[in-house]
Amino acid sequence: MTPISITPRPGNDRPSAAASVASLTIASVLIGFGAVMTFLGATYLQDVRLLAEAPEAFWAFICGHPPADGMIPPLILTAGIASLMGASGLLLRPATRLRVGMAVAVLLSAPIAASVGYLFGEANRAAVQPLPAVAYLNPPRPMPDFALTNAAGGVTRLSDLRGKVVLLFFGYTHCPDVCPLSLSEMRKVKAALGKDAERVAFVFVSVDGTRDTPEKLQRYLRIFDPEFIGLTGPENQVRLVALEYGAHFRANRAAGQEHYTVDHTADTFVLDAGGRWQLAYGMNVPTDVAVREVRKVIYAAPEGSSPGVR
């Protein structure tokens, strides 16, 4: 007996026209949503600098804290990329040559949208930010002594640092962006100073004494440089110190709230070896400018020769 061969009818293993239209519709929606979210996320993404300059602090922030304002753009960006990937997957069913080409084009649109969005955001930020400034005190101001708890649990006074130039920054360990970037910049300044860095003390004063214990300060500063000096203390005590430098801070927390941000001044204050406040510079000042100004203080000119604000 001759065996009967059954040939499947063409098209039986293909999705119906309705299913194909539905998948294309969903893919189109995902492409539109993904492109817009990727563009917007990249436009407002500032933490890419943090990822590049201080990766350990960046990941510690992601893993140890709930989403904050600074994390919204990365989440939007992630949602956009995931949508584009989902759209590509839908376009591959069935995997015809045309659909494969469309899927590849959709995947390539993700880095393109992200790049355009990031460049657009950088251009906008550059347009609204003031030019980097270095402010000089003329004449330099002798600063009053203070005593705060250091990262080892002991007490450090400003007068203990006499004989060294002091770079002083007020921040907190839960800070999502400004503090890690500023400490990363401080690390760059130290590296660029070379042997001159031995004549400088790099000091981080916490404005969040409630959460920033000496142990937490020590762990945090190790990420950047174990030689950085961490200081903490009661809020009212730190506030008195900060006010001497014109620095301010305000905690955005309700009663009993554990996770909160703190608004604070983002300048670095530079004192000479005699404990006199010589200048301050903002976080947007280029590294080479900061290094040049710190070196001027290390090799201090005669008193009264410092310029005004520029």
WOFENRA-V575994 format. One record per residue. SS is DSSP state (2 for helix, 1 for strand, 0 for the rest). PSI is psi in whole degrees, -180 to 180 (999 if undefined). OMEGA is omega in degrees with one decimal (* if undefined). Layout:
SS	PSI	OMEGA
SS	PSI	OMEGA
This chain:
0	131	179.9
0	125	179.5
0	145	-179.4
0	123	178.7
0	128	179.5
0	115	179.9
0	123	179.5
0	143	179.8
0	136	179.9
0	135	174.9
0	-6	-178.6
0	-32	-177.8
0	11	179.6
0	150	178.6
0	155	179.0
0	164	-180.0
2	-38	-179.3
2	-42	179.9
2	-38	179.4
2	-44	178.3
2	-40	-179.4
2	-44	-179.2
2	-38	177.8
2	-38	179.0
2	-48	179.6
2	-42	179.2
2	-40	179.5
2	-43	178.8
2	-44	180.0
2	-38	178.5
2	-47	179.3
2	-47	179.8
2	-46	-177.3
2	-42	-179.2
2	-43	-179.2
2	-46	-178.7
2	-39	178.3
2	-43	178.7
2	-49	-177.7
2	-43	179.5
2	-43	-179.9
2	-32	179.5
2	-42	-176.5
0	13	-178.3
0	108	175.1
0	-20	-176.4
2	-6	174.8
2	-31	174.9
2	-42	179.8
2	-40	179.2
2	-39	-177.5
2	-36	-171.2
2	-26	-178.7
0	68	-173.3
2	-37	-178.6
2	-42	178.7
2	-37	-180.0
2	-49	-177.7
2	-32	175.4
2	-38	178.4
2	-45	-178.7
2	-44	-174.1
2	-25	-172.2
2	-2	-175.4
0	153	174.8
0	164	179.2
0	129	176.4
0	-179	-178.6
2	-40	-178.2
2	-16	-178.4
2	-6	-179.5
2	-48	178.7
2	-44	177.0
2	-36	179.3
2	-40	177.1
2	-43	179.1
2	-43	178.8
2	-42	178.1
2	-39	179.3
2	-45	179.9
2	-40	178.9
2	-37	178.3
2	-42	178.8
2	-37	176.9
2	-40	176.7
2	-40	178.1
2	-39	178.3
2	-40	178.9
2	-40	178.5
2	-37	-178.2
2	-19	-179.0
0	6	179.2
0	108	-5.5
0	161	-174.6
0	67	174.6
0	166	-179.0
2	-41	-179.9
2	-44	-177.8
2	-36	176.7
2	-43	177.5
2	-41	178.2
2	-41	-179.6
2	-43	178.4
2	-41	179.1
2	-40	179.0
2	-43	178.9
2	-39	179.0
2	-23	-179.5
2	-23	-179.1
2	-56	178.7
2	-30	178.9
2	-48	179.5
2	-40	179.8
2	-42	-179.5
2	-46	179.6
2	-43	-179.9
2	-43	-179.1
2	-43	178.6
2	-38	177.6
2	-44	179.2
2	-41	178.6
2	-40	179.1
2	-41	179.3
2	-43	-179.3
2	-39	178.9
2	-31	-177.9
2	-31	-175.5
2	-16	-179.3
0	142	176.6
0	160	176.9
0	143	178.2
0	138	-175.9
0	147	171.1
1	124	-179.4
1	127	-178.5
1	145	173.6
1	127	-177.9
1	104	4.2
1	164	176.4
1	149	-173.8
1	121	173.9
1	129	-175.3
0	141	179.1
0	152	179.9
0	154	173.1
0	161	179.3
1	124	178.8
1	163	180.0
1	130	179.5
1	177	-174.6
0	-15	177.9
0	-2	180.0
0	-3	177.4
0	-163	-178.6
1	132	174.9
1	131	176.2
1	153	175.8
2	-37	-179.1
2	-21	176.8
2	-20	-176.0
2	6	177.9
0	142	-176.1
0	-11	176.4
0	148	169.4
1	140	-177.5
1	127	170.1
1	116	-171.7
1	129	-179.9
1	136	178.0
1	125	-179.5
1	-160	178.4
0	155	-170.6
0	-22	179.6
0	5	-178.4
0	129	-175.1
0	-21	-172.7
0	-59	-171.8
2	-47	-175.6
2	-48	176.9
2	-39	179.2
2	-41	-179.6
2	-39	177.8
2	-36	175.1
2	-40	177.6
2	-39	178.0
2	-37	176.9
2	-39	177.9
2	-42	179.0
2	-45	180.0
2	-45	-179.2
2	-41	-178.1
2	-26	179.1
2	-22	-179.9
2	-130	-178.2
2	-25	178.7
2	-20	180.0
2	-22	177.6
2	-17	-179.6
2	13	-177.2
1	139	172.8
1	126	-179.1
1	114	-169.8
1	131	177.2
1	115	-179.8
1	121	-179.0
1	136	175.0
0	14	-178.6
0	62	-176.6
0	-23	179.3
0	-42	-178.3
0	-29	-174.4
0	85	175.0
0	164	177.1
2	-40	179.9
2	-43	-179.6
2	-40	176.6
2	-43	-178.8
2	-44	178.9
2	-40	-176.6
2	-47	-175.9
2	-24	176.0
2	-28	179.3
0	-35	-174.5
0	-53	178.6
0	122	-178.0
0	-14	179.2
0	-9	175.8
0	141	-178.4
1	122	178.1
1	132	179.4
1	144	178.4
1	169	-179.2
0	178	177.9
0	149	-175.5
2	-45	-177.4
2	-33	179.3
2	-44	178.9
2	-35	-179.7
2	-39	178.0
2	-39	177.8
2	-47	-177.6
2	-41	-177.5
2	-29	177.4
2	-26	-179.1
0	6	-177.8
0	18	179.7
0	148	-178.3
0	156	173.3
1	153	-178.8
1	125	179.5
1	132	178.2
1	74	-177.0
0	149	173.6
0	170	-178.8
0	128	178.2
0	0	-178.1
0	130	-177.8
0	-35	-177.6
0	117	-178.5
0	164	176.2
1	166	178.4
1	122	174.0
1	134	-176.9
1	159	175.4
0	138	-175.3
0	23	179.7
0	156	172.6
1	128	-176.0
1	133	-175.3
1	121	177.6
1	145	178.6
0	180	-175.0
0	-16	178.9
0	5	178.7
0	18	178.7
1	135	178.4
1	115	-175.7
1	-43	-175.0
1	171	174.1
1	147	176.5
1	151	-177.1
0	171	-175.5
0	-13	179.3
0	-1	179.2
0	130	179.6
0	152	-177.1
2	-43	-176.7
2	-33	177.6
2	-45	179.1
2	-43	179.6
2	-42	179.7
2	-44	-177.6
2	-38	178.7
2	-40	177.9
2	-37	177.6
2	-38	-179.6
2	-37	178.0
2	-48	177.9
0	64	-167.9
0	136	172.7
0	167	178.5
0	148	-178.9
0	137	177.4
0	-4	-178.2
0	-3	-179.3
0	141	178.4
0	179	177.4
0	-148	-179.3
0	138	178.9
0	999	*
